[in-house]
């Protein structure tokens, strides 16, 4: 091993890409490489995204910039852009290797001294919670999406591999694990094919398996298809002691006409029915979603239906995406486009709807006790920290970041300030680390002013 060999990794795109970059990071470190944060390195890796033309452009810009900063470095490019168009990527300045097949990462990196590690990762750098990739590939054929062509087929990890990886992460201090995949709801589809149901390895079986693990941690599910909210899944959610009451159910549009053109597998009424089913098994769950506005042919009536579904579903967060044509998809060939001015107006209106829905959900959280994972200090409030609650929303409360980072605490929500929930810890409710000194800090902080002398250090 040569500790003088240095590398950098730049990651673009989704949670799956972030997980795969962490896997490569540990492969290289195991081979004796050292990661460097400064402007120079012997090896530069770029993990690309290709979901839009803009994502491709950002990938090209990142590669060119790294080559300018590290003209002598070897440049390795992986990710979805490298899969979709490896030739174009190989022609970019400084690129010495393109990895089009992400399942062959260890083999492709063998020339750099890499040997395969045990399955999975042992930490998740620069994050207070850990993403765990449980499957890859998508079998759907949504008319606007390029991803099934760059991540085809289905590959699910065994439940034991996932459980072992999560065990390592929990031992390393992570108290939240986010299960992620290209199509999370199809986890285990190919593993279960042809087997009797009692031998399946589907997402609900994985949830049950993770409930049996030891350690203090919670589980969050990343993006799901509403069509997959079925009885087995709902039963597992209801019985789970680890899965948080937050589901991200992808809507994309609330108009049946637009959903048909998108080739989505549900219609507005079935989507709303499934949201209601989730509410029947979870106590006041947080529901979040994605919406694409300005899809070809979307008229005013279609857009109003999307707004109506968002309101009826009661989302607390809506991730908004202006439709942009993606070469290689059927939607890119559609002629009835929506003009930029109309798109901008629809974005403004959706933001207004989101603001209303977020505030309504926040109001319902006041007085509740939420399980909060501390992620960062509050820059605008000395002696306070903020973190992600079990119900997705951020919550601020008094404490010292260095002592509370990555830890979870029960916080009683006392109000809303500056558009964010604020609260007070409950000493002894779930953690012996929270004791009476918090009461003094809360008293000192009633007007937003806190003396460091009265804030407990843990």
NORNORNOR-V85713 format. One line per field, one symbol per residue. burial: b if it has 24 or more other ideal C-beta (glycine too) atoms within 12 Angstrom, else e. A space follows every 50 residues. Layout:
BEGIN
burial=???
END
This chain:
BEGIN
burial=eeeeebbbbbbbbbbbbbbbbbbbbbbbbebebebbeeeebbbbbbbbbb bbeebbebbbebbbebbeebeebbbbbbbbbbbbbbeebeebebbbbbbb ebeebbebbeebebeeeebbbbbbbebbbbbbbbbbbbbbebbbbbbbbb beebbbbebebbbebbbbbbebbbbbbbbbbbbbbbbbbebbeeeeeeeb bbbbbbbbbbbebebbbbbbbbbbbbebbeebbbebbbebebbbbbbbbb bbbbbeebbebbebbbbbebbbebbebbbebbebbbbbbbbbbbbbbbee ebbebbbebbbebbbbbbbbbbbbbbebbebeeeeeebeeeebeebbebb eebbeebbeebbeebeebbbbbbbbbbbeebebbbbbbbbbbbbbbbbbb beebbbbbbbbbbbebbeebbbbbbbbeeebebbeeebeebbeebeeeeb eeebbbeb
END
